[in-house]
Amino acid sequence: MKRLFIYLSIFCFIVFFIPLSVHNVQAAEKPIVIGAPLSTAFLYGWDAERGIKLAIEEINAKGGVAVGGKKRPFQVEVIDTRDLEPGVPVSEALLALEKLILEKKADFLIGGPVRSEAALAAMDLLNRHKKISILTTGVLTPAYSKRVEENYGKYKYCFRNSSHVGVMMNEFITMIEELKKGHNFDKAYIMVQDVAHARGGGEAMKKALAAKGWTVIDMKIYPTGTVDYSVGLIDAGKKGAQILFLWMDMPESAVLLKQWSDMQLKCLPIGFVNAAEQPGFWKASGGRGEYLIVNLVNGGNAPAKITPWTMKFVDAYKKKWGIEPEGYGTSSSYMAVYQLKDAIEKANSLDPDKVIKGLEDGDIMGVYGRMRFDKKSHQIIPSFDPKEGAVTGIIQWQAGKRVQVFPPKVAEGKVLLPPWMK
């Protein structure tokens, strides 16, 4: 009996005390703090926050990040930059960013600022504090990565694992040219929101289409909050438009699609439509967003089978948040945490210069393809092939679902035309 008691005591020690001790050691390791500067009241803020938190939860559940012979957990500190709110000055976003660095002691930054002007202004602040940032949402200007390339020594801390307007325009033009070949389309009508990025994008698309031999009938500009688009839509219909190119990030764009559907206009709506990125758009538009084609910027922001990781991410996101990935900023924010983990482990250090080298040398197959940064510009390398680079997620609303239709190598279905266009 005495011997049995000793054996039972040893068994209990092994089963209960040792795992508890290991857990306590892990819990005692100082966390690596990720600061997330995001405009949290907007889609491109809250979906980024959710993507970051999901990745951190997964990584910490597997022990954390291997650095300096220890496993350290990630911790996220989110701050609302408010930079997508009308009238909020850039300086407010910079103050929020500095608060993450000085008060929250962020080791690295992932997410925003989300507004292009704020992100560009933040580059000098990142240099001053020697803090690595991976932009994952908003900020579609090519100027960000161009600035890194032109002054690497100063802006080497700045990375972006998402796309920019130059790349996105090429993607759309390539897809639209395929529609031109297949359906003899040659007339387009452009409708954009009265904000700088949309006006600029509309002008760029106008020039690009004209260079490809398209007739661009007109470009209409609508104030934010517009709830009636009928005059422009009627004009597009009368003048024989076959492509209706849209660039809008206001929720009222759902009204535009309702009016387009009710009129049964013989033109296919394509573009950047913030409201239509989200799974709830189908209900919001009463199903009349059917056939709209939308650029979600990165693959994995809607269900697709781009890589083996894509649907694992989609399913994990849905399980945690009760909704499919919600649009631009979701998959890129999630992947940035894994890219940072890979770089820290390569460097075996949190030293900024060593982690920069780790990010530059990073080459992992992620949610939306092969994830590599250009070593000169720190821009993610894009491709139409996920084996070669990061692929876009251009989807079409079909029967209540977001179906990936471009690029061809990862398409889940073909572009469908409304029955009244056939």
Backbone hydrogen bonds in HBPLUS format (Angstrom, degrees):
<---DONOR---> <-ACCEPTOR-->    atom                        ^
c    i                          cat <-CA-CA->   ^        H-A-AA   ^      H-
h    n   atom  resd res      DA  || num        DHA   H-A  angle D-A-AA Bond
n    s   type  num  typ     dist DA aas  dist angle  dist       angle   num
A0005-PHE N   A0001-MET O   2.91 MM   4  6.14 152.6  1.99 146.5 153.5     1
A0006-ILE N   A0002-LYS O   3.07 MM   4  6.40 150.5  2.16 144.2 151.9     2
A0007-TYR N   A0003-ARG O   3.01 MM   4  6.34 160.3  2.05 151.7 156.4     3
A0008-LEU N   A0004-LEU O   2.94 MM   4  6.15 160.0  1.98 150.1 155.6     4
A0009-SER N   A0005-PHE O   2.95 MM   4  6.12 149.9  2.04 142.3 150.7     5
A0010-ILE N   A0006-ILE O   2.97 MM   4  6.29 158.2  2.02 150.9 156.3     6
A0011-PHE N   A0007-TYR O   2.90 MM   4  6.12 160.0  1.94 148.7 154.7     7
A0012-CYS N   A0008-LEU O   2.93 MM   4  6.13 163.8  1.96 149.2 152.8     8
A0013-PHE N   A0009-SER O   3.00 MM   4  6.21 152.7  2.08 144.7 152.3     9
A0014-ILE N   A0010-ILE O   3.00 MM   4  6.30 158.5  2.05 151.9 156.8    10
A0015-VAL N   A0011-PHE O   2.90 MM   4  6.13 167.3  1.92 156.7 160.3    11
A0016-PHE N   A0012-CYS O   2.89 MM   4  5.76 164.8  1.92 146.8 151.5    12
A0017-PHE N   A0013-PHE O   3.00 MM   4  5.03 129.8  2.26 119.2 134.0    13
A0018-ILE N   A0013-PHE O   3.24 MM   5  6.67 153.0  2.32 163.6 170.4    14
A0021-SER N   A0017-PHE O   2.87 MM   4  6.10 149.8  1.96 150.2 159.2    15
A0022-VAL N   A0018-ILE O   2.93 MM   4  6.22 160.9  1.96 157.5 162.3    16
A0023-HIS N   A0019-PRO O   2.86 MM   4  6.05 160.6  1.90 147.4 153.1    17
A0024-ASN N   A0020-LEU O   2.93 MM   4  6.12 156.4  1.98 143.9 150.4    18
A0025-VAL N   A0021-SER O   2.94 MM   4  6.22 150.4  2.03 147.5 155.4    19
A0026-GLN N   A0022-VAL O   2.94 MM   4  6.26 160.5  1.98 153.0 157.7    20
A0027-ALA N   A0023-HIS O   2.82 MM   4  6.06 163.3  1.85 152.8 158.0    21
A0028-ALA N   A0024-ASN O   2.94 MM   4  6.02 134.4  2.15 135.3 147.0    22
A0028-ALA N   A0025-VAL O   3.16 MM   3  5.06 126.5  2.46  90.3 104.4    23
A0029-GLU N   A0026-GLN O   3.13 MM   3  5.44 146.4  2.25 104.6 113.9    24
A0032-ILE N   A0073-PRO O   2.78 MM  41  6.18 161.3  1.82 160.2 165.8    25
A0075-GLN N   A0032-ILE O   2.89 MM  43  5.94 146.0  2.00 152.5 146.9    26
A0107-ASP N   A0033-VAL O   2.78 MM  74  5.22 148.2  1.88 132.3 142.6    27
A0108-PHE N   A0033-VAL O   3.23 MM  75  6.65 154.9  2.29 157.8 162.9    28
A0034-ILE N   A0075-GLN O   2.70 MM  41  6.00 168.1  1.71 168.2 172.5    29
A0077-GLU N   A0034-ILE O   2.86 MM  43  6.20 157.7  1.91 158.8 161.0    30
A0035-GLY N   A0108-PHE O   2.76 MM  73  6.12 171.1  1.77 161.5 160.4    31
A0110-ILE N   A0035-GLY O   2.95 MM  75  6.32 156.4  2.01 160.2 166.6    32
A0036-ALA N   A0077-GLU O   2.80 MM  41  5.99 164.0  1.83 154.4 153.0    33
A0079-ILE N   A0036-ALA O   3.12 MM  43  6.27 163.8  2.15 143.3 143.0    34
A0112-GLY N   A0037-PRO O   2.99 MM  75  5.18 130.0  2.25 138.6 153.4    35
A0038-LEU N   A0079-ILE O   3.03 MM  41  6.26 167.4  2.05 173.1 176.5    36
A0081-THR N   A0038-LEU O   2.87 MM  43  5.44 154.1  1.94 119.3 127.8    37
A0042-PHE N   A0039-SER O   3.17 MM   3  6.05 164.4  2.20 129.1 131.8    38
A0045-GLY N   A0042-PHE O   2.82 MM   3  5.30 155.5  1.88 116.8 125.0    39
A0046-TRP N   A0042-PHE O   2.92 MM   4  6.23 162.3  1.95 163.0 167.2    40
A0047-ASP N   A0043-LEU O   3.05 MM   4  5.81 164.9  2.07 149.9 154.6    41
A0049-GLU N   A0045-GLY O   3.02 MM   4  6.28 158.1  2.07 150.8 156.8    42
A0050-ARG N   A0046-TRP O   3.08 MM   4  6.27 157.1  2.14 142.9 148.4    43
A0051-GLY N   A0047-ASP O   2.98 MM   4  6.18 153.2  2.05 142.0 149.2    44
A0052-ILE N   A0048-ALA O   2.97 MM   4  6.21 162.4  2.00 155.4 159.2    45
A0053-LYS N   A0049-GLU O   3.00 MM   4  6.18 168.7  2.01 152.3 155.4    46
A0054-LEU N   A0050-ARG O   3.00 MM   4  6.11 153.7  2.07 145.3 152.0    47
A0055-ALA N   A0051-GLY O   3.18 MM   4  6.39 166.0  2.20 149.0 152.0    48
A0056-ILE N   A0052-ILE O   3.01 MM   4  6.26 164.8  2.03 155.7 160.0    49
A0057-GLU N   A0053-LYS O   2.99 MM   4  6.09 157.6  2.04 144.0 150.2    50
A0058-GLU N   A0054-LEU O   3.05 MM   4  6.31 158.5  2.10 150.9 156.1    51
A0059-ILE N   A0055-ALA O   2.95 MM   4  6.17 165.7  1.97 155.5 159.3    52
A0060-ASN N   A0056-ILE O   2.89 MM   4  5.95 168.6  1.90 153.4 157.1    53
A0061-ALA N   A0057-GLU O   3.03 MM   4  6.06 146.9  2.14 139.4 148.3    54
A0062-LYS N   A0059-ILE O   3.09 MM   3  5.32 141.8  2.24 101.6 112.5    55
A0064-GLY N   A0059-ILE O   2.99 MM   5  5.27 146.0  2.11 145.9 135.3    56
A0063-GLY N   A0060-ASN O   3.03 MM   3  5.05 160.5  2.07 109.2 110.6    57
A0065-VAL N   A0072-ARG O   2.68 MM   7  5.06 169.7  1.69 142.4 144.2    58
A0072-ARG N   A0065-VAL O   2.82 MM   7  5.06 165.6  1.84 139.6 140.4    59
A0067-VAL N   A0070-LYS O   2.85 MM   3  5.47 159.6  1.89 158.1 164.3    60
A0070-LYS N   A0067-VAL O   3.12 MM   3  5.47 158.2  2.16 110.4 117.2    61
A0085-GLU N   A0082-ARG O   3.10 MM   3  5.51 160.8  2.13 113.8 119.8    62
A0088-VAL N   A0085-GLU O   3.27 MM   3  5.82 167.3  2.29 135.3 135.9    63
A0092-GLU N   A0089-PRO O   3.12 MM   3  5.73 145.6  2.24 113.1 120.8    64
A0093-ALA N   A0090-VAL O   3.01 MM   3  5.40 123.0  2.34 108.6 122.1    65
A0094-LEU N   A0090-VAL O   3.14 MM   4  6.53 153.9  2.21 151.4 159.3    66
A0095-LEU N   A0091-SER O   2.97 MM   4  6.21 149.6  2.06 144.7 152.5    67
A0096-ALA N   A0092-GLU O   3.08 MM   4  6.32 152.9  2.15 143.1 150.0    68
A0097-LEU N   A0093-ALA O   2.97 MM   4  6.23 154.5  2.04 145.2 152.1    69
A0098-GLU N   A0094-LEU O   2.92 MM   4  6.13 158.4  1.96 146.5 152.3    70
A0099-LYS N   A0095-LEU O   2.94 MM   4  6.12 144.8  2.06 140.7 150.4    71
A0100-LEU N   A0096-ALA O   3.13 MM   4  6.47 149.9  2.22 144.3 151.2    72
A0101-ILE N   A0097-LEU O   3.21 MM   4  6.57 150.4  2.30 143.4 151.1    73
A0102-LEU N   A0098-GLU O   2.80 MM   4  5.97 175.7  1.80 159.3 160.5    74
A0103-GLU N   A0099-LYS O   2.85 MM   4  5.19 145.9  1.97 130.3 141.6    75
A0104-LYS N   A0099-LYS O   3.12 MM   5  6.56 155.2  2.18 152.4 158.7    76
A0106-ALA N   A0100-LEU O   3.00 MM   6  5.74 162.8  2.03 144.4 147.6    77
A0109-LEU N   A0132-ILE O   2.94 MM  23  6.23 154.2  2.01 158.3 163.1    78
A0134-ILE N   A0109-LEU O   2.91 MM  25  6.35 151.2  1.99 144.9 152.5    79
A0111-GLY N   A0134-ILE O   3.10 MM  23  6.48 159.9  2.14 158.4 156.3    80
A0136-THR N   A0111-GLY O   2.93 MM  25  4.87 164.3  1.95 139.2 139.1    81
A0139-VAL N   A0114-VAL O   2.93 MM  25  5.72 140.9  2.08 164.3 155.8    82
A0118-ALA N   A0115-ARG O   3.10 MM   3  5.37 118.5  2.49 104.0 118.6    83
A0119-ALA N   A0115-ARG O   2.96 MM   4  6.22 161.1  2.00 160.0 166.0    84
A0120-LEU N   A0116-SER O   2.94 MM   4  6.14 162.1  1.97 156.9 161.2    85
A0121-ALA N   A0117-GLU O   3.08 MM   4  6.21 155.5  2.14 139.4 146.2    86
A0122-ALA N   A0118-ALA O   2.93 MM   4  6.08 137.9  2.11 140.6 152.3    87
A0123-MET N   A0120-LEU O   3.32 MM   3  5.52 153.5  2.39 102.8 110.1    88
A0125-LEU N   A0122-ALA O   3.07 MM   3  5.11 116.0  2.49  97.7 113.5    89
A0126-LEU N   A0122-ALA O   2.96 MM   4  6.27 155.6  2.02 157.6 164.4    90
A0127-ASN N   A0123-MET O   3.10 MM   4  6.35 150.6  2.19 141.4 149.1    91
A0128-ARG N   A0124-ASP O   2.95 MM   4  6.20 154.7  2.01 145.7 152.6    92
A0129-HIS N   A0125-LEU O   3.06 MM   4  6.32 154.8  2.12 149.5 154.9    93
A0130-LYS N   A0126-LEU O   2.80 MM   4  5.60 111.9  2.27 133.5 150.1    94
A0131-LYS N   A0126-LEU O   3.06 MM   5  5.16 156.3  2.12 139.8 146.8    95
A0130-LYS N   A0127-ASN O   3.24 MM   3  4.86 145.6  2.37  91.2 101.2    96
A0133-SER N   A0157-TYR O   2.90 MM  24  6.18 164.6  1.92 162.3 162.3    97
A0159-PHE N   A0133-SER O   2.88 MM  26  6.01 153.1  1.95 157.6 166.2    98
A0135-LEU N   A0159-PHE O   2.81 MM  24  6.12 169.2  1.83 145.3 141.9    99
A0161-ASN N   A0135-LEU O   3.11 MM  26  6.43 152.2  2.19 170.4 171.7   100
A0165-VAL N   A0140-LEU O   2.74 MM  25  5.38 164.5  1.76 155.8 151.7   101
A0146-LYS N   A0142-PRO O   3.16 MM   4  6.27 156.8  2.21 152.8 159.5   102
A0147-ARG N   A0143-ALA O   2.94 MM   4  5.91 148.5  2.04 139.8 146.0   103
A0148-VAL N   A0144-TYR O   3.39 MM   4  6.78 150.1  2.48 140.8 148.1   104
A0149-GLU N   A0145-SER O   3.08 MM   4  6.37 162.7  2.11 149.1 152.9   105
A0150-GLU N   A0146-LYS O   2.97 MM   4  6.18 151.9  2.05 147.4 155.1   106
A0151-ASN N   A0147-ARG O   3.01 MM   4  6.07 138.7  2.19 142.6 152.1   107
A0154-LYS N   A0151-ASN O   3.15 MM   3  5.68 133.6  2.37 111.0 121.9   108
A0155-TYR N   A0151-ASN O   3.04 MM   4  6.21 163.7  2.06 158.9 164.2   109
A0156-LYS N   A0152-TYR O   2.87 MM   4  5.03 110.5  2.37 156.2 152.5   110
A0158-CYS N   A0155-TYR O   3.09 MM   3  5.77 170.1  2.10 124.5 126.9   111
A0160-ARG N   A0378-HIS O   3.01 MM 218  6.40 150.4  2.10 170.7 165.5   112
A0380-ILE N   A0160-ARG O   2.91 MM 220  6.14 135.9  2.10 165.6 175.0   113
A0167-VAL N   A0164-HIS O   3.10 MM   3  5.67 119.4  2.49 114.3 127.0   114
A0168-MET N   A0164-HIS O   3.01 MM   4  6.21 169.4  2.03 158.2 161.7   115
A0169-MET N   A0165-VAL O   2.82 MM   4  5.89 159.0  1.86 156.9 160.6   116
A0170-ASN N   A0166-GLY O   3.38 MM   4  6.53 157.5  2.43 137.4 142.8   117
A0171-GLU N   A0167-VAL O   3.05 MM   4  6.39 150.9  2.14 147.7 156.1   118
A0172-PHE N   A0168-MET O   3.00 MM   4  6.31 161.2  2.04 151.2 155.1   119
A0173-ILE N   A0169-MET O   2.84 MM   4  6.03 168.4  1.85 156.3 159.9   120
A0174-THR N   A0170-ASN O   2.95 MM   4  6.02 160.1  1.99 144.9 150.4   121
A0175-MET N   A0171-GLU O   3.09 MM   4  6.34 158.4  2.14 145.3 150.8   122
A0176-ILE N   A0172-PHE O   2.77 MM   4  5.97 165.6  1.79 158.6 163.1   123
A0177-GLU N   A0173-ILE O   2.86 MM   4  5.95 152.9  1.93 148.1 155.1   124
A0178-GLU N   A0174-THR O   3.25 MM   4  6.51 143.0  2.40 136.7 145.6   125
A0178-GLU N   A0175-MET O   3.10 MM   3  5.16 123.6  2.44  94.8 109.0   126
A0179-LEU N   A0175-MET O   3.12 MM   4  6.55 149.4  2.21 144.8 153.1   127
A0180-LYS N   A0176-ILE O   2.90 MM   4  6.21 146.5  2.01 144.1 154.1   128
A0181-LYS N   A0177-GLU O   3.06 MM   4  6.37 152.2  2.14 143.6 149.5   129
A0182-GLY N   A0178-GLU O   3.00 MM   4  6.23 160.3  2.04 148.0 153.5   130
A0183-HIS N   A0179-LEU O   2.88 MM   4  5.80 147.4  1.98 148.3 154.8   131
A0184-ASN N   A0180-LYS O   2.88 MM   4  4.92 124.8  2.19 134.7 138.4   132
A0215-THR N   A0186-ASP O   2.87 MM  29  6.17 170.8  1.88 159.0 161.0   133
A0242-GLN N   A0187-LYS O   2.93 MM  55  5.55 168.9  1.95 132.4 136.2   134
A0243-ILE N   A0187-LYS O   3.17 MM  56  6.51 146.3  2.29 149.6 157.9   135
A0188-ALA N   A0215-THR O   2.90 MM  27  6.25 163.6  1.92 158.0 161.0   136
A0217-ILE N   A0188-ALA O   2.85 MM  29  6.10 150.3  1.94 171.1 177.4   137
A0189-TYR N   A0243-ILE O   2.90 MM  54  6.32 149.8  1.99 158.3 168.1   138
A0245-PHE N   A0189-TYR O   2.84 MM  56  6.15 145.4  1.96 153.9 163.1   139
A0190-ILE N   A0218-ASP O   2.98 MM  28  6.21 177.8  1.98 160.1 159.7   140
A0220-LYS N   A0190-ILE O   2.83 MM  30  6.27 153.3  1.90 158.7 156.9   141
A0191-MET N   A0245-PHE O   2.88 MM  54  6.26 161.8  1.92 167.0 171.5   142
A0247-TRP N   A0191-MET O   3.16 MM  56  6.68 140.8  2.32 148.6 153.1   143
A0192-VAL N   A0220-LYS O   2.90 MM  28  6.35 164.2  1.93 166.5 170.6   144
A0222-TYR N   A0192-VAL O   2.85 MM  30  6.23 159.1  1.89 156.9 164.1   145
A0193-GLN N   A0247-TRP O   3.00 MM  54  6.35 150.5  2.09 169.6 160.7   146
A0195-VAL N   A0193-GLN O   2.88 MM   2  5.68 137.3  2.06 103.8  91.3   147
A0194-ASP N   A0222-TYR O   2.70 MM  28  5.33 140.0  1.86 151.4 143.7   148
A0199-ARG N   A0195-VAL O   2.92 MM   4  6.08 169.4  1.94 168.3 171.9   149
A0200-GLY N   A0196-ALA O   2.90 MM   4  6.00 167.6  1.92 153.2 157.3   150
A0201-GLY N   A0197-HIS O   2.89 MM   4  5.92 151.4  1.97 135.6 144.2   151
A0202-GLY N   A0198-ALA O   2.80 MM   4  5.97 155.1  1.87 147.3 153.9   152
A0203-GLU N   A0199-ARG O   2.98 MM   4  6.25 159.6  2.02 151.4 156.3   153
A0204-ALA N   A0200-GLY O   2.96 MM   4  6.16 156.5  2.02 146.0 152.8   154
A0205-MET N   A0201-GLY O   2.91 MM   4  6.12 157.2  1.97 147.7 153.6   155
A0206-LYS N   A0202-GLY O   2.90 MM   4  6.08 154.7  1.96 145.5 153.1   156
A0207-LYS N   A0203-GLU O   3.05 MM   4  6.32 159.7  2.09 149.7 153.5   157
A0208-ALA N   A0204-ALA O   2.94 MM   4  6.13 161.4  1.98 147.7 153.6   158
A0209-LEU N   A0205-MET O   2.87 MM   4  5.97 165.8  1.89 154.5 157.4   159
A0210-ALA N   A0206-LYS O   3.07 MM   4  6.17 160.6  2.11 142.6 148.5   160
A0211-ALA N   A0207-LYS O   2.95 MM   4  6.12 150.8  2.03 146.1 154.0   161
A0212-LYS N   A0209-LEU O   2.98 MM   3  5.10 136.6  2.17  99.2 111.9   162
A0214-TRP N   A0209-LEU O   2.98 MM   5  5.26 162.3  2.01 146.2 140.6   163
A0213-GLY N   A0210-ALA O   3.06 MM   3  5.13 161.6  2.09 106.8 110.5   164
A0226-THR N   A0223-PRO O   3.15 MM   3  5.82 147.2  2.27 145.7 143.2   165
A0233-LEU N   A0229-TYR O   3.06 MM   4  6.23 163.7  2.09 157.2 162.4   166
A0234-ILE N   A0230-SER O   2.84 MM   4  5.93 162.7  1.87 152.8 156.9   167
A0235-ASP N   A0231-VAL O   3.04 MM   4  6.23 156.1  2.10 144.0 150.9   168
A0236-ALA N   A0232-GLY O   2.89 MM   4  6.18 156.0  1.95 148.7 155.1   169
A0237-GLY N   A0233-LEU O   2.98 MM   4  6.23 156.2  2.03 148.1 154.3   170
A0238-LYS N   A0234-ILE O   2.90 MM   4  6.14 163.3  1.93 153.7 157.8   171
A0239-LYS N   A0235-ASP O   3.06 MM   4  6.17 150.5  2.15 147.1 154.3   172
A0241-ALA N   A0236-ALA O   3.07 MM   5  5.40 169.6  2.08 161.9 159.1   173
A0240-GLY N   A0237-GLY O   3.29 MM   3  5.38 165.9  2.32 105.6 108.9   174
A0268-LEU N   A0242-GLN O   2.83 MM  26  6.08 161.1  1.87 139.4 134.1   175
A0244-LEU N   A0268-LEU O   2.91 MM  24  5.67 174.7  1.91 132.5 132.7   176
A0270-ILE N   A0244-LEU O   2.89 MM  26  6.07 161.4  1.93 151.7 152.8   177
A0246-LEU N   A0270-ILE O   2.77 MM  24  6.05 157.2  1.82 149.9 157.4   178
A0272-PHE N   A0246-LEU O   2.99 MM  26  6.14 145.7  2.11 145.4 145.0   179
A0248-MET N   A0272-PHE O   2.79 MM  24  6.15 160.1  1.83 169.0 175.9   180
A0274-ASN N   A0248-MET O   2.95 MM  26  6.44 153.6  2.02 148.5 155.3   181
A0253-SER N   A0250-MET O   3.10 MM   3  5.93 167.8  2.11 123.6 126.8   182
A0254-ALA N   A0251-PRO O   3.18 MM   3  6.20 175.3  2.18 126.5 128.0   183
A0255-VAL N   A0252-GLU O   2.88 MM   3  5.47 144.4  2.01 114.5 123.5   184
A0257-LEU N   A0253-SER O   3.28 MM   4  6.71 154.1  2.35 147.4 152.4   185
A0258-LYS N   A0254-ALA O   3.08 MM   4  6.38 149.5  2.18 141.8 150.3   186
A0259-GLN N   A0255-VAL O   2.93 MM   4  6.23 161.3  1.96 157.3 161.4   187
A0260-TRP N   A0256-LEU O   2.89 MM   4  6.13 158.8  1.94 149.6 156.1   188
A0261-SER N   A0257-LEU O   2.96 MM   4  6.07 161.1  2.00 145.0 149.7   189
A0262-ASP N   A0258-LYS O   2.91 MM   4  6.11 163.7  1.94 150.3 155.1   190
A0263-MET N   A0259-GLN O   2.97 MM   4  6.09 152.1  2.05 146.9 153.7   191
A0264-GLN N   A0260-TRP O   3.08 MM   4  6.10 119.5  2.46 132.7 147.9   192
A0264-GLN N   A0261-SER O   3.01 MM   3  4.90 139.6  2.18  96.5 108.9   193
A0293-ILE N   A0269-PRO O   3.02 MM  24  6.33 162.4  2.05 145.7 151.3   194
A0271-GLY N   A0293-ILE O   2.95 MM  22  6.37 140.7  2.10 145.6 157.7   195
A0295-ASN N   A0271-GLY O   3.20 MM  24  6.35 147.6  2.31 147.4 153.8   196
A0276-ALA N   A0273-VAL O   2.97 MM   3  5.45 130.7  2.22 111.3 124.5   197
A0277-GLU N   A0274-ASN O   3.10 MM   3  5.50 165.1  2.12 114.4 119.0   198
A0281-PHE N   A0278-GLN O   3.05 MM   3  5.61 169.1  2.06 122.3 124.6   199
A0284-ALA N   A0280-GLY O   3.04 MM   4  6.27 163.1  2.07 151.4 156.9   200
A0285-SER N   A0281-PHE O   2.86 MM   4  5.96 148.4  1.96 153.9 159.5   201
A0287-GLY N   A0282-TRP O   2.79 MM   5  4.97 149.1  1.89 160.7 160.0   202
A0286-GLY N   A0283-LYS O   3.05 MM   3  4.95 157.0  2.11 101.8 108.5   203
A0288-ARG N   A0285-SER O   3.05 MM   3  5.39 162.8  2.08 111.9 115.9   204
A0292-LEU N   A0289-GLY O   3.11 MM   3  5.73 163.2  2.14 138.5 141.8   205
A0291-TYR N   A0397-TRP O   2.80 MM 106  5.15 171.7  1.81 149.2 149.6   206
A0397-TRP N   A0292-LEU O   2.98 MM 105  5.62 158.6  2.03 155.7 160.6   207
A0294-VAL N   A0395-ILE O   2.81 MM 101  5.44 157.0  1.86 154.8 162.7   208
A0395-ILE N   A0294-VAL O   2.88 MM 101  5.44 153.9  1.95 165.2 162.1   209
A0296-LEU N   A0393-GLY O   2.88 MM  97  5.17 161.9  1.92 143.5 147.1   210
A0298-ASN N   A0296-LEU O   2.73 MM   2  5.67 144.0  1.86 107.1  96.0   211
A0299-GLY N   A0391-VAL O   2.99 MM  92  5.88 151.1  2.08 151.6 142.6   212
A0310-THR N   A0307-THR O   3.10 MM   3  5.41 144.3  2.23 109.0 118.3   213
A0313-PHE N   A0309-TRP O   2.94 MM   4  6.17 155.8  2.00 156.4 162.3   214
A0314-VAL N   A0310-THR O   2.95 MM   4  6.30 162.7  1.98 149.8 154.9   215
A0315-ASP N   A0311-MET O   2.85 MM   4  5.90 167.8  1.87 146.5 149.7   216
A0316-ALA N   A0312-LYS O   2.95 MM   4  6.05 156.2  2.01 142.1 149.3   217
A0317-TYR N   A0313-PHE O   2.83 MM   4  5.99 161.5  1.87 157.5 162.3   218
A0318-LYS N   A0314-VAL O   2.99 MM   4  6.17 160.9  2.02 147.1 152.6   219
A0319-LYS N   A0315-ASP O   2.92 MM   4  6.08 152.7  2.00 143.7 151.4   220
A0320-LYS N   A0316-ALA O   3.00 MM   4  6.18 156.5  2.06 146.3 152.0   221
A0321-TRP N   A0317-TYR O   2.84 MM   4  5.88 170.5  1.85 156.9 160.1   222
A0322-GLY N   A0318-LYS O   2.77 MM   4  4.80 135.1  1.97 127.7 134.7   223
A0330-THR N   A0327-GLY O   3.19 MM   3  6.09 154.9  2.25 150.4 153.0   224
A0334-TYR N   A0330-THR O   3.19 MM   4  6.40 159.2  2.23 149.5 155.4   225
A0335-MET N   A0331-SER O   2.94 MM   4  6.09 161.4  1.97 147.0 152.1   226
A0336-ALA N   A0332-SER O   2.96 MM   4  6.06 145.5  2.08 142.0 150.7   227
A0338-TYR N   A0335-MET O   3.06 MM   3  5.17 115.9  2.49  98.9 114.2   228
A0339-GLN N   A0335-MET O   2.85 MM   4  6.17 153.4  1.92 154.7 163.4   229
A0340-LEU N   A0336-ALA O   2.90 MM   4  6.06 154.6  1.97 143.9 150.5   230
A0341-LYS N   A0337-VAL O   2.95 MM   4  6.18 158.3  2.00 144.3 150.4   231
A0342-ASP N   A0338-TYR O   2.97 MM   4  6.14 162.3  2.00 145.7 150.2   232
A0343-ALA N   A0339-GLN O   3.01 MM   4  6.23 154.4  2.07 144.8 151.6   233
A0344-ILE N   A0340-LEU O   2.90 MM   4  6.12 163.0  1.93 157.7 161.6   234
A0345-GLU N   A0341-LYS O   3.00 MM   4  6.17 163.9  2.03 152.3 156.7   235
A0346-LYS N   A0342-ASP O   2.96 MM   4  6.12 145.9  2.08 139.9 149.6   236
A0347-ALA N   A0343-ALA O   2.92 MM   4  6.10 157.4  1.97 146.5 152.7   237
A0348-ASN N   A0344-ILE O   2.67 MM   4  5.67 130.5  1.91 139.4 154.7   238
A0354-LYS N   A0351-ASP O   3.07 MM   3  5.43 119.6  2.45 108.2 122.9   239
A0355-VAL N   A0351-ASP O   2.93 MM   4  6.17 157.0  1.99 159.3 167.0   240
A0356-ILE N   A0352-PRO O   2.80 MM   4  5.97 152.8  1.87 151.9 159.7   241
A0357-LYS N   A0353-ASP O   3.20 MM   4  6.41 157.0  2.25 137.9 143.1   242
A0358-GLY N   A0354-LYS O   2.98 MM   4  6.29 147.3  2.09 137.4 147.1   243
A0359-LEU N   A0355-VAL O   2.82 MM   4  6.14 150.9  1.90 151.2 158.0   244
A0360-GLU N   A0356-ILE O   2.88 MM   4  6.15 159.4  1.92 151.6 157.8   245
A0361-ASP N   A0357-LYS O   2.93 MM   4  6.08 144.0  2.07 144.0 153.3   246
A0362-GLY N   A0359-LEU O   3.17 MM   3  4.93 150.9  2.25  95.2 104.1   247
A0364-ILE N   A0371-MET O   3.35 MM   7  5.29 151.2  2.44 135.8 136.6   248
A0371-MET N   A0364-ILE O   2.73 MM   7  5.29 172.4  1.74 158.4 161.0   249
A0366-GLY N   A0369-GLY O   2.78 MM   3  5.24 162.0  1.81 147.2 144.3   250
A0391-VAL N   A0368-TYR O   2.84 MM  23  5.70 166.2  1.86 166.4 171.0   251
A0370-ARG N   A0386-PRO O   2.88 MM  16  5.74 132.4  2.11 137.6 149.7   252
A0381-ILE N   A0372-ARG O   2.90 MM   9  5.85 159.1  1.95 171.1 170.0   253
A0374-ASP N   A0379-GLN O   2.85 MM   5  5.40 166.6  1.87 143.8 147.3   254
A0378-HIS N   A0374-ASP O   2.75 MM   4  4.92 143.8  1.88 142.2 148.9   255
A0390-ALA N   A0381-ILE O   2.93 MM   9  6.17 167.5  1.95 153.6 153.0   256
A0383-SER N   A0390-ALA O   2.99 MM   7  5.58 143.1  2.13 139.7 134.5   257
A0388-GLU N   A0385-ASP O   2.89 MM   3  5.52 159.9  1.93 121.7 128.3   258
A0389-GLY N   A0385-ASP O   3.17 MM   4  6.40 143.8  2.31 151.7 162.0   259
A0394-ILE N   A0406-PHE O   3.34 MM  12  5.23 163.0  2.37 153.7 152.0   260
A0405-VAL N   A0394-ILE O   2.89 MM  11  6.05 164.1  1.91 155.6 160.1   261
A0396-GLN N   A0403-VAL O   2.80 MM   7  5.29 150.4  1.89 140.8 148.1   262
A0403-VAL N   A0396-GLN O   3.00 MM   7  5.29 174.9  2.00 142.5 143.4   263
A0398-GLN N   A0401-LYS O   2.85 MM   3  5.31 164.1  1.88 156.5 159.6   264
A0401-LYS N   A0398-GLN O   3.00 MM   3  5.31 158.1  2.05 113.3 120.4   265
A0412-GLU N   A0404-GLN O   2.69 MM   8  5.22 158.1  1.74 139.9 146.9   266
A0410-VAL N   A0407-PRO O   3.09 MM   3  5.89 155.0  2.16 124.5 130.9   267
A0411-ALA N   A0408-PRO O   3.31 MM   3  4.97 166.6  2.33  99.9 103.9   268
A0421-MET N   A0418-PRO O   2.84 MM   3  5.45 164.0  1.86 122.3 127.7   269
A0422-LYS N   A0419-PRO O   3.32 MM   3  5.48 156.9  2.38 103.5 110.1   270
